[in-house]
Amino acid sequence: MSKNKKIFLALFVIFMLIMLWIGYDISQRTTFPGSKGNLKERISTEVETEKK
Protein backbone atom coordinates (compact mmCIF):
# COMPACT_ATOMS: atom_id res chain seq x y z
CA MET A 1 0.00 0.00 0.00
CA SER A 2 1.43 3.39 -0.94
CA LYS A 3 2.01 6.18 1.56
CA ASN A 4 -0.83 8.27 0.11
CA LYS A 5 -3.32 5.41 0.50
CA LYS A 6 -2.30 4.90 4.14
CA ILE A 7 -2.74 8.61 4.90
CA PHE A 8 -6.13 8.66 3.16
CA LEU A 9 -7.26 5.54 5.02
CA ALA A 10 -6.15 6.96 8.38
CA LEU A 11 -7.97 10.26 7.75
CA PHE A 12 -11.08 8.37 6.62
CA VAL A 13 -11.12 6.25 9.79
CA ILE A 14 -10.66 9.35 11.99
CA PHE A 15 -13.44 11.16 10.10
CA MET A 16 -15.84 8.23 10.47
CA LEU A 17 -15.11 7.91 14.20
CA ILE A 18 -15.84 11.62 14.67
CA MET A 19 -19.11 11.30 12.69
CA LEU A 20 -20.18 8.28 14.75
CA TRP A 21 -19.36 10.12 17.98
CA ILE A 22 -21.38 13.18 16.89
CA GLY A 23 -24.33 10.97 15.89
CA TYR A 24 -24.25 9.14 19.22
CA ASP A 25 -24.01 12.43 21.14
CA ILE A 26 -27.00 13.92 19.31
CA SER A 27 -29.04 10.74 19.79
CA GLN A 28 -28.46 10.81 23.54
CA ARG A 29 -29.63 14.44 23.82
CA THR A 30 -32.89 13.95 21.91
CA THR A 31 -35.84 11.56 22.00
CA PHE A 32 -37.42 9.67 19.12
CA PRO A 33 -40.46 11.68 17.89
CA GLY A 34 -42.75 8.64 17.95
CA SER A 35 -42.11 8.01 21.64
CA LYS A 36 -43.15 11.45 22.88
CA GLY A 37 -46.92 11.09 22.98
CA ASN A 38 -48.98 14.22 23.58
CA LEU A 39 -46.62 17.05 24.53
CA LYS A 40 -49.08 19.08 26.66
CA GLU A 41 -50.11 16.06 28.71
CA ARG A 42 -46.51 15.03 29.24
CA ILE A 43 -45.44 18.50 30.40
CA SER A 44 -48.38 18.89 32.80
CA THR A 45 -47.70 15.43 34.25
CA GLU A 46 -44.01 16.24 34.75
CA VAL A 47 -44.81 19.58 36.42
CA GLU A 48 -47.33 17.97 38.78
CA THR A 49 -44.82 15.26 39.69
CA GLU A 50 -42.11 17.84 40.48
CA LYS A 51 -44.48 19.84 42.74
CA LYS A 52 -45.23 16.81 44.93
mmCIF file of the N, C-alpha and C atoms, coordinates in Angstrom:
data_MODEL
# 
_entry.id   MODEL 
# 
loop_
_atom_site.group_PDB 
_atom_site.id 
_atom_site.type_symbol 
_atom_site.label_atom_id 
_atom_site.label_alt_id 
_atom_site.label_comp_id 
_atom_site.label_asym_id 
_atom_site.label_entity_id 
_atom_site.label_seq_id 
_atom_site.pdbx_PDB_ins_code 
_atom_site.Cartn_x 
_atom_site.Cartn_y 
_atom_site.Cartn_z 
_atom_site.occupancy 
_atom_site.B_iso_or_equiv 
_atom_site.pdbx_formal_charge 
_atom_site.auth_seq_id 
_atom_site.auth_comp_id 
_atom_site.auth_asym_id 
_atom_site.auth_atom_id 
_atom_site.pdbx_PDB_model_num 
ATOM 1   N N  . MET A 1 1  ? 0.859   -1.174 0.000  1.00 0.00 ? 1  MET A N  1 
ATOM 2   C CA . MET A 1 1  ? 0.000   0.000  0.000  1.00 0.00 ? 1  MET A CA 1 
ATOM 3   C C  . MET A 1 1  ? 0.904   1.237  0.000  1.00 0.00 ? 1  MET A C  1 
ATOM 4   N N  . SER A 1 2  ? 0.583   2.199  -0.847 1.00 0.00 ? 2  SER A N  1 
ATOM 5   C CA . SER A 1 2  ? 1.426   3.391  -0.935 1.00 0.00 ? 2  SER A CA 1 
ATOM 6   C C  . SER A 1 2  ? 1.185   4.317  0.258  1.00 0.00 ? 2  SER A C  1 
ATOM 7   N N  . LYS A 1 3  ? 2.089   5.241  0.429  1.00 0.00 ? 3  LYS A N  1 
ATOM 8   C CA . LYS A 1 3  ? 2.010   6.177  1.561  1.00 0.00 ? 3  LYS A CA 1 
ATOM 9   C C  . LYS A 1 3  ? 0.734   7.019  1.488  1.00 0.00 ? 3  LYS A C  1 
ATOM 10  N N  . ASN A 1 4  ? 0.377   7.447  0.274  1.00 0.00 ? 4  ASN A N  1 
ATOM 11  C CA . ASN A 1 4  ? -0.827  8.270  0.109  1.00 0.00 ? 4  ASN A CA 1 
ATOM 12  C C  . ASN A 1 4  ? -2.092  7.499  0.492  1.00 0.00 ? 4  ASN A C  1 
ATOM 13  N N  . LYS A 1 5  ? -2.153  6.220  0.143  1.00 0.00 ? 5  LYS A N  1 
ATOM 14  C CA . LYS A 1 5  ? -3.323  5.413  0.499  1.00 0.00 ? 5  LYS A CA 1 
ATOM 15  C C  . LYS A 1 5  ? -3.425  5.236  2.009  1.00 0.00 ? 5  LYS A C  1 
ATOM 16  N N  . LYS A 1 6  ? -2.294  5.057  2.680  1.00 0.00 ? 6  LYS A N  1 
ATOM 17  C CA . LYS A 1 6  ? -2.298  4.898  4.137  1.00 0.00 ? 6  LYS A CA 1 
ATOM 18  C C  . LYS A 1 6  ? -2.775  6.175  4.819  1.00 0.00 ? 6  LYS A C  1 
ATOM 19  N N  . ILE A 1 7  ? -2.312  7.327  4.327  1.00 0.00 ? 7  ILE A N  1 
ATOM 20  C CA . ILE A 1 7  ? -2.739  8.611  4.895  1.00 0.00 ? 7  ILE A CA 1 
ATOM 21  C C  . ILE A 1 7  ? -4.236  8.798  4.683  1.00 0.00 ? 7  ILE A C  1 
ATOM 22  N N  . PHE A 1 8  ? -4.706  8.519  3.464  1.00 0.00 ? 8  PHE A N  1 
ATOM 23  C CA . PHE A 1 8  ? -6.130  8.656  3.161  1.00 0.00 ? 8  PHE A CA 1 
ATOM 24  C C  . PHE A 1 8  ? -6.965  7.731  4.045  1.00 0.00 ? 8  PHE A C  1 
ATOM 25  N N  . LEU A 1 9  ? -6.526  6.499  4.199  1.00 0.00 ? 9  LEU A N  1 
ATOM 26  C CA . LEU A 1 9  ? -7.257  5.537  5.018  1.00 0.00 ? 9  LEU A CA 1 
ATOM 27  C C  . LEU A 1 9  ? -7.304  5.981  6.479  1.00 0.00 ? 9  LEU A C  1 
ATOM 28  N N  . ALA A 1 10 ? -6.193  6.490  6.994  1.00 0.00 ? 10 ALA A N  1 
ATOM 29  C CA . ALA A 1 10 ? -6.153  6.962  8.382  1.00 0.00 ? 10 ALA A CA 1 
ATOM 30  C C  . ALA A 1 10 ? -7.098  8.145  8.572  1.00 0.00 ? 10 ALA A C  1 
ATOM 31  N N  . LEU A 1 11 ? -7.080  9.097  7.647  1.00 0.00 ? 11 LEU A N  1 
ATOM 32  C CA . LEU A 1 11 ? -7.975  10.256 7.747  1.00 0.00 ? 11 LEU A CA 1 
ATOM 33  C C  . LEU A 1 11 ? -9.438  9.831  7.635  1.00 0.00 ? 11 LEU A C  1 
ATOM 34  N N  . PHE A 1 12 ? -9.720  8.868  6.773  1.00 0.00 ? 12 PHE A N  1 
ATOM 35  C CA . PHE A 1 12 ? -11.085 8.371  6.622  1.00 0.00 ? 12 PHE A CA 1 
ATOM 36  C C  . PHE A 1 12 ? -11.576 7.724  7.916  1.00 0.00 ? 12 PHE A C  1 
ATOM 37  N N  . VAL A 1 13 ? -10.742 6.917  8.538  1.00 0.00 ? 13 VAL A N  1 
ATOM 38  C CA . VAL A 1 13 ? -11.124 6.253  9.786  1.00 0.00 ? 13 VAL A CA 1 
ATOM 39  C C  . VAL A 1 13 ? -11.367 7.288  10.878 1.00 0.00 ? 13 VAL A C  1 
ATOM 40  N N  . ILE A 1 14 ? -10.486 8.286  10.984 1.00 0.00 ? 14 ILE A N  1 
ATOM 41  C CA . ILE A 1 14 ? -10.659 9.346  11.986 1.00 0.00 ? 14 ILE A CA 1 
ATOM 42  C C  . ILE A 1 14 ? -11.958 10.104 11.730 1.00 0.00 ? 14 ILE A C  1 
ATOM 43  N N  . PHE A 1 15 ? -12.227 10.438 10.463 1.00 0.00 ? 15 PHE A N  1 
ATOM 44  C CA . PHE A 1 15 ? -13.441 11.162 10.102 1.00 0.00 ? 15 PHE A CA 1 
ATOM 45  C C  . PHE A 1 15 ? -14.685 10.353 10.471 1.00 0.00 ? 15 PHE A C  1 
ATOM 46  N N  . MET A 1 16 ? -14.681 9.062  10.159 1.00 0.00 ? 16 MET A N  1 
ATOM 47  C CA . MET A 1 16 ? -15.841 8.226  10.468 1.00 0.00 ? 16 MET A CA 1 
ATOM 48  C C  . MET A 1 16 ? -16.051 8.095  11.974 1.00 0.00 ? 16 MET A C  1 
ATOM 49  N N  . LEU A 1 17 ? -14.974 7.982  12.740 1.00 0.00 ? 17 LEU A N  1 
ATOM 50  C CA . LEU A 1 17 ? -15.110 7.910  14.196 1.00 0.00 ? 17 LEU A CA 1 
ATOM 51  C C  . LEU A 1 17 ? -15.711 9.197  14.753 1.00 0.00 ? 17 LEU A C  1 
ATOM 52  N N  . ILE A 1 18 ? -15.285 10.338 14.221 1.00 0.00 ? 18 ILE A N  1 
ATOM 53  C CA . ILE A 1 18 ? -15.844 11.621 14.667 1.00 0.00 ? 18 ILE A CA 1 
ATOM 54  C C  . ILE A 1 18 ? -17.327 11.699 14.314 1.00 0.00 ? 18 ILE A C  1 
ATOM 55  N N  . MET A 1 19 ? -17.703 11.273 13.101 1.00 0.00 ? 19 MET A N  1 
ATOM 56  C CA . MET A 1 19 ? -19.108 11.301 12.689 1.00 0.00 ? 19 MET A CA 1 
ATOM 57  C C  . MET A 1 19 ? -19.959 10.376 13.569 1.00 0.00 ? 19 MET A C  1 
ATOM 58  N N  . LEU A 1 20 ? -19.439 9.196  13.877 1.00 0.00 ? 20 LEU A N  1 
ATOM 59  C CA . LEU A 1 20 ? -20.176 8.281  14.752 1.00 0.00 ? 20 LEU A CA 1 
ATOM 60  C C  . LEU A 1 20 ? -20.334 8.862  16.147 1.00 0.00 ? 20 LEU A C  1 
ATOM 61  N N  . TRP A 1 21 ? -19.299 9.501  16.652 1.00 0.00 ? 21 TRP A N  1 
ATOM 62  C CA . TRP A 1 21 ? -19.360 10.116 17.982 1.00 0.00 ? 21 TRP A CA 1 
ATOM 63  C C  . TRP A 1 21 ? -20.389 11.243 18.004 1.00 0.00 ? 21 TRP A C  1 
ATOM 64  N N  . ILE A 1 22 ? -20.404 12.082 16.964 1.00 0.00 ? 22 ILE A N  1 
ATOM 65  C CA . ILE A 1 22 ? -21.383 13.176 16.889 1.00 0.00 ? 22 ILE A CA 1 
ATOM 66  C C  . ILE A 1 22 ? -22.804 12.605 16.817 1.00 0.00 ? 22 ILE A C  1 
ATOM 67  N N  . GLY A 1 23 ? -23.007 11.591 15.995 1.00 0.00 ? 23 GLY A N  1 
ATOM 68  C CA . GLY A 1 23 ? -24.327 10.968 15.890 1.00 0.00 ? 23 GLY A CA 1 
ATOM 69  C C  . GLY A 1 23 ? -24.787 10.379 17.209 1.00 0.00 ? 23 GLY A C  1 
ATOM 70  N N  . TYR A 1 24 ? -23.903 9.720  17.916 1.00 0.00 ? 24 TYR A N  1 
ATOM 71  C CA . TYR A 1 24 ? -24.249 9.144  19.222 1.00 0.00 ? 24 TYR A CA 1 
ATOM 72  C C  . TYR A 1 24 ? -24.581 10.247 20.219 1.00 0.00 ? 24 TYR A C  1 
ATOM 73  N N  . ASP A 1 25 ? -23.791 11.317 20.217 1.00 0.00 ? 25 ASP A N  1 
ATOM 74  C CA . ASP A 1 25 ? -24.009 12.432 21.138 1.00 0.00 ? 25 ASP A CA 1 
ATOM 75  C C  . ASP A 1 25 ? -25.373 13.075 20.900 1.00 0.00 ? 25 ASP A C  1 
ATOM 76  N N  . ILE A 1 26 ? -25.703 13.315 19.642 1.00 0.00 ? 26 ILE A N  1 
ATOM 77  C CA . ILE A 1 26 ? -26.996 13.916 19.312 1.00 0.00 ? 26 ILE A CA 1 
ATOM 78  C C  . ILE A 1 26 ? -28.133 12.973 19.707 1.00 0.00 ? 26 ILE A C  1 
ATOM 79  N N  . SER A 1 27 ? -27.967 11.682 19.463 1.00 0.00 ? 27 SER A N  1 
ATOM 80  C CA . SER A 1 27 ? -29.043 10.736 19.787 1.00 0.00 ? 27 SER A CA 1 
ATOM 81  C C  . SER A 1 27 ? -29.276 10.632 21.287 1.00 0.00 ? 27 SER A C  1 
ATOM 82  N N  . GLN A 1 28 ? -28.284 10.869 22.092 1.00 0.00 ? 28 GLN A N  1 
ATOM 83  C CA . GLN A 1 28 ? -28.457 10.811 23.540 1.00 0.00 ? 28 GLN A CA 1 
ATOM 84  C C  . GLN A 1 28 ? -29.132 12.071 24.083 1.00 0.00 ? 28 GLN A C  1 
ATOM 85  N N  . ARG A 1 29 ? -29.038 13.173 23.362 1.00 0.00 ? 29 ARG A N  1 
ATOM 86  C CA . ARG A 1 29 ? -29.627 14.437 23.820 1.00 0.00 ? 29 ARG A CA 1 
ATOM 87  C C  . ARG A 1 29 ? -31.070 14.615 23.374 1.00 0.00 ? 29 ARG A C  1 
ATOM 88  N N  . THR A 1 30 ? -31.541 13.799 22.440 1.00 0.00 ? 30 THR A N  1 
ATOM 89  C CA . THR A 1 30 ? -32.894 13.948 21.910 1.00 0.00 ? 30 THR A CA 1 
ATOM 90  C C  . THR A 1 30 ? -33.674 12.656 22.104 1.00 0.00 ? 30 THR A C  1 
ATOM 91  N N  . THR A 1 31 ? -34.992 12.750 21.921 1.00 0.00 ? 31 THR A N  1 
ATOM 92  C CA . THR A 1 31 ? -35.837 11.560 22.000 1.00 0.00 ? 31 THR A CA 1 
ATOM 93  C C  . THR A 1 31 ? -36.450 11.294 20.640 1.00 0.00 ? 31 THR A C  1 
ATOM 94  N N  . PHE A 1 32 ? -36.782 10.059 20.375 1.00 0.00 ? 32 PHE A N  1 
ATOM 95  C CA . PHE A 1 32 ? -37.415 9.675  19.120 1.00 0.00 ? 32 PHE A CA 1 
ATOM 96  C C  . PHE A 1 32 ? -38.809 10.301 19.061 1.00 0.00 ? 32 PHE A C  1 
ATOM 97  N N  . PRO A 1 33 ? -39.166 10.985 17.962 1.00 0.00 ? 33 PRO A N  1 
ATOM 98  C CA . PRO A 1 33 ? -40.464 11.681 17.888 1.00 0.00 ? 33 PRO A CA 1 
ATOM 99  C C  . PRO A 1 33 ? -41.666 10.782 18.143 1.00 0.00 ? 33 PRO A C  1 
ATOM 100 N N  . GLY A 1 34 ? -41.615 9.537  17.756 1.00 0.00 ? 34 GLY A N  1 
ATOM 101 C CA . GLY A 1 34 ? -42.749 8.640  17.949 1.00 0.00 ? 34 GLY A CA 1 
ATOM 102 C C  . GLY A 1 34 ? -42.969 8.242  19.394 1.00 0.00 ? 34 GLY A C  1 
ATOM 103 N N  . SER A 1 35 ? -41.975 8.443  20.247 1.00 0.00 ? 35 SER A N  1 
ATOM 104 C CA . SER A 1 35 ? -42.107 8.011  21.638 1.00 0.00 ? 35 SER A CA 1 
ATOM 105 C C  . SER A 1 35 ? -42.545 9.142  22.571 1.00 0.00 ? 35 SER A C  1 
ATOM 106 N N  . LYS A 1 36 ? -42.823 10.308 22.029 1.00 0.00 ? 36 LYS A N  1 
ATOM 107 C CA . LYS A 1 36 ? -43.153 11.454 22.878 1.00 0.00 ? 36 LYS A CA 1 
ATOM 108 C C  . LYS A 1 36 ? -44.586 11.438 23.386 1.00 0.00 ? 36 LYS A C  1 
ATOM 109 N N  . GLY A 1 37 ? -45.518 11.018 22.568 1.00 0.00 ? 37 GLY A N  1 
ATOM 110 C CA . GLY A 1 37 ? -46.916 11.094 22.975 1.00 0.00 ? 37 GLY A CA 1 
ATOM 111 C C  . GLY A 1 37 ? -47.405 12.528 22.855 1.00 0.00 ? 37 GLY A C  1 
ATOM 112 N N  . ASN A 1 38 ? -48.425 12.871 23.634 1.00 0.00 ? 38 ASN A N  1 
ATOM 113 C CA . ASN A 1 38 ? -48.980 14.219 23.582 1.00 0.00 ? 38 ASN A CA 1 
ATOM 114 C C  . ASN A 1 38 ? -48.129 15.149 24.444 1.00 0.00 ? 38 ASN A C  1 
ATOM 115 N N  . LEU A 1 39 ? -47.575 16.181 23.843 1.00 0.00 ? 39 LEU A N  1 
ATOM 116 C CA . LEU A 1 39 ? -46.621 17.048 24.526 1.00 0.00 ? 39 LEU A CA 1 
ATOM 117 C C  . LEU A 1 39 ? -47.245 17.776 25.714 1.00 0.00 ? 39 LEU A C  1 
ATOM 118 N N  . LYS A 1 40 ? -48.462 18.337 25.557 1.00 0.00 ? 40 LYS A N  1 
ATOM 119 C CA . LYS A 1 40 ? -49.081 19.083 26.659 1.00 0.00 ? 40 LYS A CA 1 
ATOM 120 C C  . LYS A 1 40 ? -49.341 18.175 27.857 1.00 0.00 ? 40 LYS A C  1 
ATOM 121 N N  . GLU A 1 41 ? -49.835 16.996 27.607 1.00 0.00 ? 41 GLU A N  1 
ATOM 122 C CA . GLU A 1 41 ? -50.106 16.060 28.709 1.00 0.00 ? 41 GLU A CA 1 
ATOM 123 C C  . GLU A 1 41 ? -48.820 15.663 29.415 1.00 0.00 ? 41 GLU A C  1 
ATOM 124 N N  . ARG A 1 42 ? -47.773 15.460 28.650 1.00 0.00 ? 42 ARG A N  1 
ATOM 125 C CA . ARG A 1 42 ? -46.508 15.035 29.239 1.00 0.00 ? 42 ARG A CA 1 
ATOM 126 C C  . ARG A 1 42 ? -45.925 16.143 30.106 1.00 0.00 ? 42 ARG A C  1 
ATOM 127 N N  . ILE A 1 43 ? -45.988 17.381 29.628 1.00 0.00 ? 43 ILE A N  1 
ATOM 128 C CA . ILE A 1 43 ? -45.439 18.502 30.397 1.00 0.00 ? 43 ILE A CA 1 
ATOM 129 C C  . ILE A 1 43 ? -46.236 18.703 31.679 1.00 0.00 ? 43 ILE A C  1 
ATOM 130 N N  . SER A 1 44 ? -47.575 18.673 31.594 1.00 0.00 ? 44 SER A N  1 
ATOM 131 C CA . SER A 1 44 ? -48.381 18.885 32.801 1.00 0.00 ? 44 SER A CA 1 
ATOM 132 C C  . SER A 1 44 ? -48.159 17.760 33.810 1.00 0.00 ? 44 SER A C  1 
ATOM 133 N N  . THR A 1 45 ? -47.970 16.550 33.346 1.00 0.00 ? 45 THR A N  1 
ATOM 134 C CA . THR A 1 45 ? -47.702 15.427 34.249 1.00 0.00 ? 45 THR A CA 1 
ATOM 135 C C  . THR A 1 45 ? -46.351 15.603 34.929 1.00 0.00 ? 45 THR A C  1 
ATOM 136 N N  . GLU A 1 46 ? -45.336 16.035 34.177 1.00 0.00 ? 46 GLU A N  1 
ATOM 137 C CA . GLU A 1 46 ? -44.006 16.241 34.754 1.00 0.00 ? 46 GLU A CA 1 
ATOM 138 C C  . GLU A 1 46 ? -44.018 17.362 35.779 1.00 0.00 ? 46 GLU A C  1 
ATOM 139 N N  . VAL A 1 47 ? -44.751 18.445 35.504 1.00 0.00 ? 47 VAL A N  1 
ATOM 140 C CA . VAL A 1 47 ? -44.812 19.580 36.421 1.00 0.00 ? 47 VAL A CA 1 
ATOM 141 C C  . VAL A 1 47 ? -45.511 19.169 37.711 1.00 0.00 ? 47 VAL A C  1 
ATOM 142 N N  . GLU A 1 48 ? -46.613 18.428 37.592 1.00 0.00 ? 48 GLU A N  1 
ATOM 143 C CA . GLU A 1 48 ? -47.333 17.967 38.781 1.00 0.00 ? 48 GLU A CA 1 
ATOM 144 C C  . GLU A 1 48 ? -46.470 17.025 39.615 1.00 0.00 ? 48 GLU A C  1 
ATOM 145 N N  . THR A 1 49 ? -45.694 16.196 38.975 1.00 0.00 ? 49 THR A N  1 
ATOM 146 C CA . THR A 1 49 ? -44.823 15.260 39.689 1.00 0.00 ? 49 THR A CA 1 
ATOM 147 C C  . THR A 1 49 ? -43.737 16.016 40.441 1.00 0.00 ? 49 THR A C  1 
ATOM 148 N N  . GLU A 1 50 ? -43.173 17.065 39.836 1.00 0.00 ? 50 GLU A N  1 
ATOM 149 C CA . GLU A 1 50 ? -42.114 17.843 40.480 1.00 0.00 ? 50 GLU A CA 1 
ATOM 150 C C  . GLU A 1 50 ? -42.640 18.623 41.679 1.00 0.00 ? 50 GLU A C  1 
ATOM 151 N N  . LYS A 1 51 ? -43.915 19.054 41.641 1.00 0.00 ? 51 LYS A N  1 
ATOM 152 C CA . LYS A 1 51 ? -44.481 19.837 42.743 1.00 0.00 ? 51 LYS A CA 1 
ATOM 153 C C  . LYS A 1 51 ? -44.691 18.986 43.986 1.00 0.00 ? 51 LYS A C  1 
ATOM 154 N N  . LYS A 1 52 ? -44.937 17.698 43.796 1.00 0.00 ? 52 LYS A N  1 
ATOM 155 C CA . LYS A 1 52 ? -45.232 16.811 44.934 1.00 0.00 ? 52 LYS A CA 1 
ATOM 156 C C  . LYS A 1 52 ? -44.024 16.543 45.766 1.00 0.00 ? 52 LYS A C  1 
# 
